[in-house]
Amino acid sequence: MSNTTYELRPIGTVRASKGTFRLEIEAPFRPALKELGQFSHVMIFWWAHEVDTDEYRAITQADLPYAPGVNAGIFACRSQARPNPIGLTTMAILNVDEEAGIVELPWIDAIDGTPILDLKPYIPMADRIRDVQQAEWLKDWPMWMEDAAAFFAEHDVDVS
């Protein structure tokens, strides 16, 4: 195992409360928001700080709450227990206030106070794949994010 370490510096914080979801970007990084509002979606890289422990980092498999009876390797699921607890959410952008450093979102699967590591625009040519294969336990899930909320509500799926 490599002893190399890397230093990450948060660029902002997730704010999530009472149905309001936004990214608050630190002042030195606000100029980096220039033109982000030209995109419909953003990829948000965040640090799952509440599970950043040696115990969680050592977990290599998990029982999937959304697929009863399935135990999968951490690299085959979206569990927050990871060797490096990096989260990734692709989300619609409602508004970008470059001056205030605020990116408004319809929702995010990170908790209030979560450190943000990076933002990248969602670019279909680079980020969308036409022919995909997914695990058998996801065979009935919708193929598009826009259909997910209705599916999860109808099927009472726990995606935590």
N, C-alpha and C positions, 0 to 999 in steps of 0.2 A: 504494500500500500504506500502510496506517495505521501511524503511529509510536507508537500507544498501546500501553502495556505494562500488564500486570496482575501483581500479586504473589500467589503461591500459597504457603500455609503448610501443610506436612504435619500431619495430625492423629494420625498413627501410622505403624506399619511392618508390612509383611507378614513373617511368620515361617513358613518352609517348610523342613522337614528331616525325613528319615526317616519319611515318610508322615504327618507331623503338620503341619497347616495352621491358622494362627491369625492374627488381626489383633491387634496390640498398640497400644492407643490411649493417647496421651499423657495424663498426669494432668489437665491443664486441660480436656480434652474428654470425660473419662469420664462426667460428669453427662449428656452428650448421648446416652449409651447407654440411658438410662431408657426402658423399655418396648420396646426393640428386640427383646427376646426373645419378645415377643408375636407376632412375624412368623415365617413359615417360611423366608423368603428375604431377602437383602439385596443391594442394588446397590452394588458397591465401585468407586469411582473412584480410580485409582492413576496414578502418574507413572512412565513407562518410562525411568527415570533412566540406564540403561546405553546407551540410544540417543539421548540428549539431546545431539546434536551438530549443528552447522550442516549437515554432510553429510547426516545422516539427515533433518533437518527440510526439506531441499531436495528430497527424493525425492517425486515426484508419481505414479509408477506402479510396480507390482511384478509380477513373475512369481509366480503363485500356486502354492505347493508342493502344495496339495491339489487343484489343477485343472491338470494338465499341459497346456502350450500356451496357457494363458490369461494375458494381461497385462491388469491392471485398474488403474484409477485408485485412489489411496490411499483416497478417499472411498467406494469400492465394495468395500473389503475390510477385514480386521481387522489389517493389518500394523501393527507397532509403529513403523515409520518414518512419521512424520506431522509436519505443521507444528508441532503441539503434541502431544507424545507422551503423550496421556492414554489410559489403558486403562480399560475397563469390564468388570467381571465380575459377573454375577448368580449368586449361589450360595446354597445351603441353609445355614441357621444350625443348628449342632449345639448350641451353648450360648453364652450371654452371661453373663459375670461383670462386672457393672457396676463393682464396687469395684476389681477388679484391672485393669480395662480390657482384657479379653480376649474376643474373639469367635472361637469355634472353628468351623472349616469342614471339610467333607469333602475339599476340594482347592481350589486356585486356580491360574490360569494366569499368575501373577506370581512372580518369583523372590524368594528370601529377601533381605530388606533393602529391598524396594521401598517407596517412600514412599506412604502412603495420603493422598488428597486429601479424600475425603468419603465418607459412607455415606448411603444412602437406603433406606427399606424398599421391598421389591417389593410393589406394590399392583396386583392383576390388573386392576381397572377402569381404571387409568391406564397400565399398562405392558404389557398383553397386547392383541394385535390379532387379531380373528377371521379376517378375510379378508386374507391377505398374498400378496405376489408376491416371489419371489426369483430370482436369476440362474440361467440355464440350467445353469451348471457346478455348482450345488448341488441340482439337481433330484432326485437320489437320496438326499440326506441326510434324516435323520429330522426331523420337525417339532417334536419335544420334547426338551429337554435330558436328560430321564430315559432316553431311548433312545440318546443320543449315544455313551456309553462303549462299549456293545456294538457299535454300528455302526463306530466308529473301530477297534476291536480286530479286528473281522471283515474290514474292508476295508484295514487298514494305512494309514490316512490320516494324512499329516503336516500338522497344522494350525498349524505354527509360522509 
